[in-house]
Amino acid sequence: MKLCMIGTGYVGLVSGACFADLGNDVICVDKDSNKINSLINGQIPIYEPGLSELVIKNYKNKRLNFSTNLKKSVKESDLIFICVGTPPKKRSNTADLSQILNVTKKISLAINKFKIIITKSTIPVTTGDEIEKILLKKNSKKKFSVVSNPEFLREGEAIRDFIYPDRIVVGSNENKSNRILKNLYNPLISKGATYLSTSRRSAELIKYASNAFLATKITFINEIANLCEKTGINIEDISIGMGLDKRIGSRFLRAGPAYGGSCFPKDTKAIISTADKFKTKLSVIESVIKSNENRSELLLDRVYDILNREIKNKKVTFLGVTFKANTDDMRDSSSLKMIPALSKKGAIIKYYDPTGYKKEFSKIKNVYNSDSIKQSLQGSDLVIVHTEWNDFKSLNFKNLVKGKKFIIYDMRNIYSPEKIKKQGFKYYSVGR
C-alpha cells in the first residue's frame, strides 16, 4: 500500500519506518526542511534503539522516502496518517489541535481520489468529527473516510511495540476503511496481535483512558512507597505481591520519581479537559495529576533530609536526567524540577546521561554535563540515580572512585542495599 505519514516526530517516524519494513511504500512528510534533509542523510532526530538502522535500511531499499511537499505526497498515497503533535495549550489543559487542523486543511486541497485519513496523533474525543467537517468543505463524502488509529508505543521500546502490539485499535464508522486497515495490519495480526474495531470516538477515548490508567498505577505505587518508608516495609515485596494478581498485573508498579515524558502528563490533563467539556467529573484522575505534581517536591525534601538540610556548596551528581531509560526525552522529567531547585539553594551539580548534554540546564547556575560516569562522580557528596539506564545497573562505586565515600540516593531501586553498604557507602532508596 502507499502510505503518507504527516509529521516525522516520534510517532510518524517510528510508524513510517515500521510500515515500510512490512513491505509498504511510505513517504514521511514534514514542513521542517532541515529535519527532512537530515533524515535523507541517515541522521535520526530522536534517540530510539534500533530506529536508525530501520530507517537507513528501508530508505536504501526505496520503501521509505522523505519530503516537504505535503500536497504531492497526499496525492500519490492511499492512506494518510496524521502524526503531528497535540501539546497542551499554554494557559489550559486542553490539547492544542492547531497542527491537526492546519494539516487537515492542506489535505483537503490535495484529495484527488478516495483517501483514508487516519489520526495516529493522540486527540480528544470528537476531533475526528472536526476533521470530517473540514474535509467536507472542499470534498464529497465519497472521496474520503476519517479513521482513528491510536498508537501505543513506549519510548525506548517503540519498534518492538509496533511489531508485537498488545492490540491494534481502529475506530471507523465505515466498513470499507475498516477492511483496508485490517489488511494493512494483517502481518501483525497473523503473528497474534488482537485487532479491535470500534467506533471512531471510542478509539479516540481508548488512548486517553489507557494512559490515564497507567499513570494512575504509577502514582498509586509511589504513594504506597511513601507508606512503606514510614512503616519499615519493602515496596518491592508489595509490588510483587500485587502484580501476581492477574486482575492487577505487575507492569507500571515500580516506585520511583514522578511520571513524565510526552504522553502521561499531557494526556491525563487533556482527558480532564474533555470531561469538563461534557460536564463530567473524573476525580480519580484529578487526584493522580495532583499527586504526581507533588512527587518531585517530596523527593526533593528527601534529598534535603539526606544532606541534613545543608545544601550550599554540596556537590550533587545525577546519573541520568531523562524521564526514563532508552530515550532522550526530557519532557516533564523530575530532573527539570530537582536540579534547578538544588542549584537555587547553592548546590554544585554534575550530571551524566547516555544521551549527552541537555540544553534544558544550559542557563542554570552551577550545573555541568559530564562526559563519563567516572567524571561525574569525582568529588561528589551525593549521587542521585535518577534514570534506570542499563549503564548504571552494575556499577562498582568503590572501584570507580577510590577513597571517596559519597551518599547514594537510588531513586529507581536498581541496587541491592546490602551490596552498596558493603562497599562502604551510605545508601537510600525509595519505599524500602
C-alpha positions in Angstrom: 0.0 0.0 0.0 1.1 3.6 -0.5 1.2 5.4 2.8 1.8 9.1 3.7 2.9 9.9 7.3 2.5 13.6 8.0 4.9 14.5 10.8 8.3 13.0 11.4 8.3 13.2 15.2 8.3 10.1 17.4 5.1 8.6 16.2 5.4 9.4 12.5 9.0 8.3 12.0 8.7 5.1 14.0 5.4 4.1 12.4 6.6 5.1 8.9 9.8 3.0 9.2 8.0 0.0 10.6 5.2 0.1 7.9 8.0 0.3 5.3 9.7 -2.7 6.8 6.4 -4.6 6.4 6.7 -4.0 2.7 4.6 -0.8 2.2 5.7 2.2 0.2 5.9 5.0 2.7 6.6 8.7 2.4 7.2 10.7 5.6 6.4 14.4 5.3 7.5 17.3 7.4 7.5 21.1 6.9 10.9 21.3 8.6 13.3 21.0 5.6 16.4 20.7 7.9 14.8 17.6 9.5 13.9 16.1 6.1 17.5 16.6 4.8 18.9 15.1 7.9 16.7 12.0 7.5 17.7 11.6 3.9 21.3 11.6 5.1 20.6 9.0 7.7 20.6 11.3 10.7 17.8 10.5 13.1 16.5 13.4 15.2 15.4 11.3 18.2 17.0 8.6 20.3 15.2 5.3 19.9 17.0 1.9 20.0 17.0 0.3 16.5 15.3 3.2 14.7 18.4 4.5 12.9 19.1 1.0 11.4 15.5 0.6 10.3 15.2 4.0 8.7 18.5 3.6 6.8 17.7 0.0 5.6 14.2 0.9 4.2 15.4 4.2 2.7 18.1 2.3 0.8 15.5 -0.3 -0.3 13.4 2.7 -1.6 10.4 1.7 0.5 10.8 4.7 2.8 11.2 8.3 1.5 11.1 11.8 2.9 9.6 15.0 1.6 8.5 18.6 2.5 5.8 18.5 -0.3 2.6 17.6 1.5 0.3 18.1 -1.4 2.2 15.9 -3.8 2.7 13.2 -1.1 -1.0 13.1 -0.3 -2.0 12.9 -4.0 0.4 9.9 -4.5 -0.8 8.0 -1.4 -3.9 5.9 -0.5 -3.7 6.1 3.3 -2.8 9.4 5.0 -1.6 9.2 8.6 -1.7 12.4 10.7 1.1 12.2 13.2 1.7 15.8 14.3 1.9 17.0 17.9 -1.0 17.7 20.2 0.7 19.5 23.1 -1.3 21.2 25.9 -2.3 24.8 25.3 -0.1 27.3 27.2 -2.8 28.5 29.6 -5.1 25.5 29.9 -5.0 21.7 30.0 -6.8 21.4 26.6 -4.9 19.7 23.8 -3.7 22.2 21.2 -5.2 20.9 17.9 -3.8 23.7 15.7 -1.3 21.4 13.9 -4.0 18.7 13.3 -6.5 21.2 11.9 -3.9 23.0 9.7 -2.7 19.7 8.2 -6.3 18.7 7.6 -6.9 21.9 5.6 -3.9 21.1 3.5 -5.0 17.5 3.0 -8.4 18.8 1.9 -6.9 20.6 -1.0 -4.9 17.6 -2.2 -7.6 14.9 -2.3 -7.7 13.6 -5.9 -9.3 10.2 -5.3 -10.6 8.2 -2.4 -8.3 8.6 0.7 -8.4 7.2 4.2 -7.4 9.9 6.6 -6.1 8.3 9.8 -5.2 10.1 13.0 -2.4 8.5 14.9 -1.8 11.6 17.0 -3.4 11.5 20.4 -6.6 13.5 20.0 -9.6 14.3 22.3 -13.0 12.7 21.6 -14.9 14.3 18.7 -11.7 15.5 16.9 -12.4 13.1 14.1 -15.8 14.8 13.7 -14.0 18.2 13.3 -11.6 16.8 10.8 -14.5 15.4 8.8 -16.3 18.8 8.8 -13.1 20.5 7.4 -12.7 17.9 4.6 -16.4 18.2 3.6 -16.0 21.9 2.8 -13.9 21.0 -0.2 -14.7 17.4 -0.9 -17.6 14.9 -1.4 -18.1 12.4 1.4 -17.4 9.7 -1.2 -13.8 10.9 -1.6 -12.6 10.2 1.9 -13.0 8.4 5.2 -11.7 9.6 8.6 -10.4 6.9 11.0 -8.8 6.9 14.4 -5.9 4.5 14.9 -4.1 5.5 18.1 -0.5 4.4 18.8 0.6 2.6 21.9 4.4 3.0 21.5 6.5 3.2 24.6 9.6 5.3 24.3 12.7 3.1 24.3 10.6 0.1 23.2 8.7 1.6 20.2 9.8 -0.7 17.4 9.1 -3.8 19.4 5.7 -2.4 20.5 4.8 -1.7 16.8 5.8 -5.2 15.6 4.4 -7.1 18.6 1.5 -4.9 19.8 -0.9 -5.9 22.6 -3.7 -4.6 20.4 -4.4 -2.7 17.2 -7.3 -0.3 17.7 -9.1 1.0 14.6 -12.0 3.4 15.1 -14.1 3.8 11.9 -17.7 4.5 11.1 -17.4 2.8 7.8 -16.8 -0.9 6.8 -14.7 -0.2 3.8 -12.0 1.7 5.6 -12.0 -0.9 8.4 -11.4 -3.7 5.9 -8.5 -1.8 4.3 -6.9 -1.0 7.7 -7.2 -4.6 8.8 -5.5 -5.7 5.6 -2.7 -3.2 6.3 -2.1 -4.6 9.7 -2.6 -8.3 8.7 1.2 -9.1 9.0 0.9 -8.2 12.7 -2.5 -9.8 13.2 -1.1 -13.1 11.8 1.5 -13.0 14.5 -1.1 -12.9 17.2 -1.9 -9.2 17.6 -5.6 -8.5 18.6 -7.4 -6.3 16.2 -10.2 -4.3 17.8 -12.7 -2.5 15.5 -14.6 0.3 17.3 -16.4 3.5 16.6 -14.2 6.5 15.9 -15.0 8.2 19.1 -14.3 5.0 21.1 -10.8 4.7 19.6 -10.1 8.3 20.5 -11.1 7.7 24.1 -9.3 4.3 24.4 -5.9 6.0 24.0 -6.6 8.7 26.7 -8.2 6.2 29.1 -5.3 3.8 28.7 -2.7 6.4 29.5 -4.7 7.8 32.4 -4.9 4.3 33.9 -1.2 3.6 33.6 -0.4 7.0 35.1 -2.8 6.0 38.0 -0.8 2.8 38.6 2.5 4.6 38.8 1.1 7.3 41.1 -0.6 4.6 43.3 2.6 2.6 43.8 4.5 5.8 44.6 2.1 6.7 47.3 2.3 3.2 48.7 6.1 3.6 48.7 5.7 6.6 50.9 3.8 4.5 53.4 6.4 1.7 53.2 9.1 4.2 54.2 7.2 5.1 57.3 6.5 1.5 58.3 9.7 -0.2 57.5 8.3 -2.3 54.6 10.0 -3.1 51.3 7.9 -1.7 48.4 9.3 -4.3 46.1 7.5 -7.0 48.2 4.3 -5.1 47.8 4.7 -4.6 44.1 5.4 -8.3 43.5 2.5 -9.4 45.8 0.1 -7.1 44.0 1.4 -7.9 40.5 0.9 -11.6 40.9 -2.9 -10.9 40.9 -3.8 -11.2 37.3 -6.5 -8.6 37.7 -3.8 -6.1 38.6 -0.6 -7.2 36.7 3.0 -6.3 37.5 3.7 -3.7 34.9 3.9 0.0 35.9 4.1 -1.0 39.6 7.6 0.2 40.2 8.1 3.0 42.7 10.3 6.0 41.7 10.1 9.6 40.5 7.0 11.2 39.1 5.8 10.0 35.7 6.9 12.2 32.8 7.5 12.1 29.0 5.4 13.0 26.1 2.2 11.2 27.0 1.1 10.8 30.6 1.4 14.4 31.8 -0.5 16.0 28.9 -2.9 13.1 28.3 -4.2 13.0 31.9 -4.8 16.7 31.8 -6.4 16.5 28.4 -8.9 13.9 29.4 -9.9 16.1 32.4 -10.5 18.9 30.0 -12.6 16.6 27.8 -14.6 15.6 30.8 -15.2 19.2 31.8 -16.4 19.9 28.2 -19.0 17.2 28.7 -19.8 18.2 32.3 -18.4 15.0 33.8 -16.2 14.6 36.9 -13.0 12.5 36.7 -12.0 12.9 40.4 -9.6 9.9 40.4 -7.5 11.2 37.5 -7.6 14.7 39.1 -6.1 13.2 42.2 -3.5 11.4 40.2 -2.3 14.6 38.5 -2.1 16.4 41.8 -0.2 13.6 43.5 2.3 13.3 40.6 2.9 17.1 40.6 3.7 16.8 44.3 6.1 13.8 43.8 9.2 15.8 42.8 8.7 18.1 45.8 8.5 15.1 48.1 11.7 13.5 46.7 13.5 16.9 46.8 12.6 17.1 50.5 14.1 13.7 51.0 17.3 14.9 49.3 17.4 17.9 51.7 17.0 15.5 54.7 19.8 13.2 53.4 22.1 16.3 53.3 20.9 17.4 56.7 19.4 20.5 55.1 22.9 21.8 54.4 22.7 22.2 50.6 25.1 25.2 49.9 28.3 24.1 48.2 27.3 20.4 48.3 28.4 18.5 45.2 25.5 16.5 43.8 25.7 14.1 40.9 22.7 13.0 38.8 23.1 9.7 37.0 20.6 10.0 34.2 18.3 13.0 33.7 15.8 11.8 31.1 12.3 10.9 32.3 13.1 7.2 31.7 15.8 5.0 30.2 16.4 4.3 26.5 15.1 7.8 25.4 16.5 11.3 25.1 13.1 12.7 26.1 13.3 15.4 28.8 9.6 16.3 28.8 8.3 16.6 32.4 11.3 14.7 33.8 11.7 15.1 37.5 15.2 16.3 37.0 13.8 19.5 35.4 12.4 20.4 38.9 15.0 18.9 41.1 18.2 20.3 39.5 17.1 24.0 39.4 15.8 23.7 43.0 19.1 22.3 44.2 21.0 24.9 42.2 18.9 27.7 43.8 20.0 26.5 47.2 23.6 26.7 46.3 24.4 23.1 45.3 27.0 22.3 42.6 25.5 19.8 40.2 27.1 17.5 37.7 25.1 15.1 35.5 25.8 12.2 33.2 23.2 10.8 30.8 24.0 8.3 28.0 22.1 10.6 25.5 24.5 13.5 26.4 24.3 17.2 27.0 20.9 18.8 27.8 20.1 22.3 26.7 17.4 22.5 29.4 20.2 23.1 32.0 22.3 25.5 30.0 21.2 28.6 31.8 21.1 27.2 35.3 23.9 28.2 37.6 26.5 25.6 38.7 25.1 22.8 36.5 27.6 20.8 34.4 27.4 18.0 32.0 30.0 15.2 32.4 31.4 13.1 29.6 31.6 9.9 31.6 30.1 8.2 34.7 33.5 8.3 36.5 34.0 12.0 35.8 30.5 12.8 37.1 31.3 11.0 40.4 34.6 12.8 41.1 34.3 14.9 44.3 30.6 14.2 44.8 28.9 14.4 48.2 25.6 12.8 47.0 24.9 10.7 43.9 21.3 10.6 42.8 20.4 7.6 40.5 17.6 9.3 38.6 17.1 7.2 35.5 17.4 3.4 35.3 19.8 3.2 32.3 21.5 -0.2 32.0 24.8 1.7 32.1 24.2 2.2 35.8 22.9 -1.2 37.0 26.3 -2.9 37.5 28.4 -0.1 38.7 31.1 -0.7 41.4 31.3 2.6 43.0 34.2 1.6 45.2 36.4 0.9 42.2 35.2 3.9 40.2 36.1 6.4 42.9 38.7 5.2 45.3 39.0 6.8 48.7 35.8 8.8 48.4 32.7 7.8 50.3 29.7 9.7 49.0 26.0 9.1 49.8 23.9 7.3 47.2 20.2 8.0 46.7 18.8 5.3 44.4 15.5 6.7 43.1 15.0 3.7 40.9 15.8 0.9 43.4 18.3 -0.7 40.9 20.8 -1.7 43.6 20.9 -4.1 46.5 21.1 -2.1 49.7 23.3 -4.8 51.3 25.8 -4.8 48.4 26.1 -1.0 48.3 26.5 -0.8 52.1 29.2 -3.5 52.0 31.2 -1.2 49.6 31.1 1.4 52.4 28.6 3.8 51.1 25.6 5.3 52.9 22.6 4.3 50.8 19.0 5.4 50.5 16.3 4.2 48.1 12.5 4.6 47.5 10.0 2.8 49.6 12.4 0.4 51.4 
